[in-house]
Amino acid sequence: MPSSPHVADDALPPLPTEPRPGRYRHHKGREYLVTGLARHSETLEPLVVYQALYGERGLWVRSEEHTSDLQSH
């Protein structure tokens, strides 16, 4: 897989420390399992990888900036 054109492989910025893997509840009441953090392959933006714990239990990614509405469960 080719590396990002924006930064050398050995110069990746550190990922945020939050949210940590575990169960979280959205302020609207739905529960999610955060499985880890990742980077966007082109922008290197930090992304949160999570699974819905309801319905079809889909696997999703969301900008780390947009996870402030999750509370540790």
N, C-alpha and C positions, 0 to 999 in steps of 0.2 A: 504494500500500500504506500503510495507516495506521501511524503511528509508535507505539512502545510507550507506554503510559500512565504508565510508571514514571519516565521521564527525557526531557528535551527532546532533539531530534535533535543539537543542537550540544554536548551534555554527555555523550555516550557515554563510558563508561570505556574506557581503552586495553585492547587485547587482550594476552594474555601473549606473550612472545617465544619461548617453547618450547611444544611441539616445532616446529621449523622444517620446512618442506616437504622431503621426501626419503624415502628407504627406511629402514624400521625393522624390527627383528626382535623379536617378542614373546618373553618368556623361555621360552615353551613351544616355540619354534622356527619358528612361522609368520611370513611376511613381509608387510609392509604398506607402502603408499605414502601418506604424509601429503601431502595436496594443499593444505591451508590451515587457517585458523582462522575461525570464524564465531561469531555470537551467537544464542542462543535468542530467538525473536521476542517472547516475552512476559516472560521472566525476565531476559534479557540475559546469562545464564550463558555463559561461554566454552565453545565446543565445537570439537573437532578433527574435521576432515573427512578421511576416509581411505578407501583402497580395499584390499581384500584382494588379495594377489598369488597366490592359489590358488583352486581351485574355480571358482565362477561369477564371481569377481572383483567382488563386490558393492561398492557405495559406501555408506559408513556415517558416522554422527556419534557422537561419544562425549564425555562430559564431560572437560574438560581435566584435571580432578583425577584422572581414572582412566587416565591415560596414562603413569604412572611406570614401568609394567612393559615399556615399549618401549625398545629400545636402538638407537642410530643404527647404520646398516649401511654 
